[in-house]
Amino acid sequence: MTNRTAELPNSAPITADKRRFSAFHAALRRIIRAIDLYSKKVNKETGLTGPQWLVMNEIQLHDSIMVKDLADNINLSPATVTTILDRLEQKSLIERQRSRSDKRRLKLHLTSRGVAMLTSAPKLLQRHFVEQFAALETVEQRQMIAMLERIAQMMDSPSDLTDAPAAEPLKACSE
């Protein structure tokens, strides 16, 4: 037995690389599951999906944002964002206004109902995570963000994701 392999009874050798990948995959699945469970809780309480909440939050952060800029900021295609906007508009949570300077462009705003919904909605990330992340040193926060961005980049394989644009690094985190 070498340093990189371990023999298991009745099975093929498992390399250290495979064990590390398995541990990585398990951790990634735990993150995905936690986000999914919390998103379902938010949806049950508010009727908003995770992507709808993200769109509304981005509109609140950047009042009068254009659809393409919104899509770029949250790493969704403009077509997907347009579908989400249609649903939010049907719920009277957002409104679209034509730009006065360029009638082809739409500016997005939250309605008073949308502001109230976003204000009363639970935050998308669990408070426990937010508090723990905020307690980290800035350098450690940046390291975690950089590693997650690297993972996202590694997972953005053009051959696997034909319709989706590659994820861009989070703009707010590059400070």
LUMMI-467024 format. One record per residue (C-alpha): residue in three letters; residue number from 1; x, y, z. Coordinates in steps of 0.001 Angstrom, whole numbers, plus 500000, padded with zeros to 6 digits. Layout:
BEGIN
rest_nr_px_py_pz
ALA_NUM_X_Y_Z $
...
// end
This chain:
BEGIN
rest_nr_px_py_pz
MET_1_500000_500000_500000 $
THR_2_501386_503395_499009 $
ASN_3_500807_506764_500563 $
ARG_4_498175_507568_497910 $
THR_5_496078_504393_498001 $
ALA_6_494278_502383_500625 $
GLU_7_493042_498838_500130 $
LEU_8_489504_498185_501224 $
PRO_9_488142_494673_501680 $
ASN_10_486265_493354_498623 $
SER_11_486793_496527_496601 $
ALA_12_489189_498232_494265 $
PRO_13_491844_500493_495737 $
ILE_14_490683_504023_496505 $
THR_15_493209_506748_495859 $
ALA_16_493668_509748_498091 $
ASP_17_492574_511899_495135 $
LYS_18_489264_510027_494943 $
ARG_19_488740_510415_498699 $
ARG_20_489396_514155_498479 $
PHE_21_487018_514488_495531 $
SER_22_484388_512490_497410 $
ALA_23_484778_514740_500472 $
PHE_24_484586_517831_498240 $
HIS_25_481466_516513_496504 $
ALA_26_479801_515695_499841 $
ALA_27_480510_519210_501164 $
LEU_28_479169_520771_497969 $
ARG_29_475999_518664_498186 $
ARG_30_475514_519788_501827 $
ILE_31_475735_523433_500729 $
ILE_32_473277_522871_497878 $
ARG_33_470879_521011_500179 $
ALA_34_471019_523731_502856 $
ILE_35_470298_526437_500274 $
ASP_36_467484_524374_498760 $
LEU_37_465820_523702_502130 $
TYR_38_466032_527343_503155 $
SER_39_464736_528510_499759 $
LYS_40_461729_526220_500192 $
LYS_41_461101_527732_503627 $
VAL_42_461254_531275_502208 $
ASN_43_458944_530253_499352 $
LYS_44_456439_528752_501778 $
GLU_45_456437_531901_503935 $
THR_46_456398_534497_501144 $
GLY_47_455436_532849_497883 $
LEU_48_458750_534039_496400 $
THR_49_461262_531688_494829 $
GLY_50_464975_532176_495439 $
PRO_51_465538_533699_491980 $
GLN_52_462521_536020_492431 $
TRP_53_463953_537194_495746 $
LEU_54_467363_537757_494116 $
VAL_55_465807_539800_491306 $
MET_56_463770_541924_493720 $
ASN_57_466764_542462_495984 $
GLU_58_468907_543560_493037 $
ILE_59_466197_545977_491877 $
GLN_60_466063_547420_495394 $
LEU_61_469852_547834_495470 $
HIS_62_469948_549443_492011 $
ASP_63_466730_551371_491468 $
SER_64_466034_551991_487778 $
ILE_65_468308_549120_486746 $
MET_66_468042_547832_483190 $
VAL_67_467157_544175_482490 $
LYS_68_470534_543311_480925 $
ASP_69_472444_544844_483844 $
LEU_70_470225_542996_486304 $
ALA_71_470829_539692_484495 $
ASP_72_474590_540309_484473 $
ASN_73_474636_541161_488186 $
ILE_74_472911_537949_489267 $
ASN_75_474400_535656_486605 $
LEU_76_471132_534680_484927 $
SER_77_470291_534944_481256 $
PRO_78_468191_537945_480180 $
ALA_79_465487_535502_479012 $
THR_80_465303_533891_482467 $
VAL_81_465212_537296_484159 $
THR_82_462415_538417_481823 $
THR_83_460330_535376_482824 $
ILE_84_460940_536143_486506 $
LEU_85_460017_539798_485930 $
ASP_86_456766_538730_484246 $
ARG_87_455802_536741_487344 $
LEU_88_456794_539535_489727 $
GLU_89_454827_542046_487679 $
GLN_90_451759_539759_487757 $
LYS_91_452065_539797_491567 $
SER_92_452327_543635_491490 $
LEU_93_455763_543503_493128 $
ILE_94_457716_545301_490388 $
GLU_95_456993_547681_487556 $
ARG_96_458745_548284_484270 $
GLN_97_459052_551766_482813 $
ARG_98_460371_552757_479419 $
SER_99_463484_554895_479530 $
ARG_100_462717_558457_478439 $
SER_101_466060_558724_476656 $
ASP_102_465855_555341_474894 $
LYS_103_462389_553843_474450 $
ARG_104_463891_550402_473742 $
ARG_105_465195_550157_477308 $
LEU_106_463172_549279_480384 $
LYS_107_463903_550559_483872 $
LEU_108_462834_548350_486747 $
HIS_109_461407_549514_490074 $
LEU_110_459866_547827_493090 $
THR_111_456266_548764_493791 $
SER_112_455285_549744_497330 $
ARG_113_453957_546199_497688 $
GLY_114_457321_544851_496475 $
VAL_115_459219_546982_498989 $
ALA_116_456931_545750_501783 $
MET_117_457361_542125_500665 $
LEU_118_461135_542396_500520 $
THR_119_461294_544164_503876 $
SER_120_459192_541520_505621 $
ALA_121_460660_538497_503813 $
PRO_122_463285_536436_505596 $
LYS_123_466776_536993_504292 $
LEU_124_467792_534486_501638 $
LEU_125_470796_533187_503556 $
GLN_126_470204_531776_506973 $
ARG_127_470922_534226_509779 $
HIS_128_473248_531663_511381 $
PHE_129_475474_531602_508287 $
VAL_130_475403_535383_507877 $
GLU_131_476453_535906_511501 $
GLN_132_479273_533356_511264 $
PHE_133_480525_534781_507966 $
ALA_134_480423_538346_509328 $
ALA_135_482471_537224_512344 $
LEU_136_485330_536047_510121 $
GLU_137_488321_538263_509479 $
THR_138_488070_540172_506194 $
VAL_139_491013_538242_504758 $
GLU_140_489293_534929_505522 $
GLN_141_486032_536160_503964 $
ARG_142_487926_537129_500815 $
GLN_143_489697_533758_500725 $
MET_144_486390_531902_500974 $
ILE_145_484860_534057_498245 $
ALA_146_487901_533523_496021 $
MET_147_487731_529751_496507 $
LEU_148_484004_529647_495747 $
GLU_149_484551_531768_492638 $
ARG_150_487309_529365_491573 $
ILE_151_484999_526377_492112 $
ALA_152_482257_528086_490101 $
GLN_153_484754_528798_487327 $
MET_154_485912_525169_487312 $
MET_155_482305_523992_487083 $
ASP_156_481472_526366_484192 $
SER_157_482563_523954_481476 $
PRO_158_481416_525281_478071 $
SER_159_480855_521734_476811 $
ASP_160_478433_521006_479657 $
LEU_161_476654_524359_479854 $
THR_162_475741_525270_476307 $
ASP_163_473038_527853_477103 $
ALA_164_474353_529372_480301 $
PRO_165_476924_532168_480363 $
ALA_166_479972_531675_482552 $
ALA_167_479502_533071_486023 $
GLU_168_481192_536381_486651 $
PRO_169_482931_537090_489966 $
LEU_170_480755_538952_492427 $
LYS_171_481378_542662_491924 $
ALA_172_480758_543608_495542 $
CYS_173_483416_541187_496759 $
SER_174_486328_542532_494770 $
GLU_175_486796_545503_497101 $
// end
